[in-house]
Amino acid sequence: MTRDALQNRLIELAAKRFERDASTLSATDDFFEKLGIDSFQAMELMTDLEEEFDIEIPDYELQGVNTLAKLAEVIEPRL
């Protein structure tokens, strides 16, 4: 999966999880601000993503990750 395809999939999954229109999201948006979520909701999204891609991401690797583009950088090596 290319990074662009991965970012697009992350946008789709985040939009579905938080009932947003995917066309209003971009990979470079701060997802806390754009989605209006807190850290607990972000962890719920991570659980969804780990299940979707059948991967496990340690919490320490997610520190400072606030965009779907950065999240894709963390996920991509695990695919």
N, C-alpha and C positions, 0 to 999 in steps of 0.2 A: 504494500500500500504506500503510495507516495505521501509526502508530508501534506500537500494540498488536500488530497483525498481524506487523510486522517483529520485534518482541521475541519473540513466540511462535515465529516461524520460526527465530530465532537460538537459542532454547532447544532446539528440535528438532534443529538441526544440531549444536550442542555436545553434546547428549546422545548423538546417534548417533556422533559422532567419538570420544567418550571412553567409550562404552558405559555410559551412565548412564540411569536412569529419568527421563524428562523431567518427570514429575510432581513430582519432588523438587527441581527447579530453579526459581528465580524470576529475573526480570530484574534484581533489585536485589542478588542474591548476588554476593559477590566470587568471580569464577569461578576464580581461582587457588586459593583455599581450598576452595570447594565441589566443584570438579572434581579437586582435588589435582594440578594441573598446574604446570609451570614455564614460563619465558618462551619456551623453544624450542617447547614444545607449543602455547603460545598463538599463536606465529607460524604453526604448521601449521594451526591453526584459521582464522587470518586468510587463509591461502592458499585454504582451502576456501570461505570466505565470498566472497572476491574472485571465485573461479570461479563460485560459485552465483549471485551477483548481477551478474556481468560488470562489475565495477568495479575500480578500483585505489585503494588508500589508502596515502599516504606514511607511513612508519614514525613520523615526528615527530608526526603527528596522533593516534597511538595512545599517546603517553606519558601516563601517569596513568589510562588507561582500564582499569578492572578489573571492570566490571559489564557485563552484556549491555545494560542500559538505556543506559549511556553509549556503548557500541558502536553501538547503534541510532541515537543522535544523530549519530554520525560517518558512518554509512552512508546514512541517510535522504536527505540532500541530493544524493547521487549517483545515486539511483534515478530 
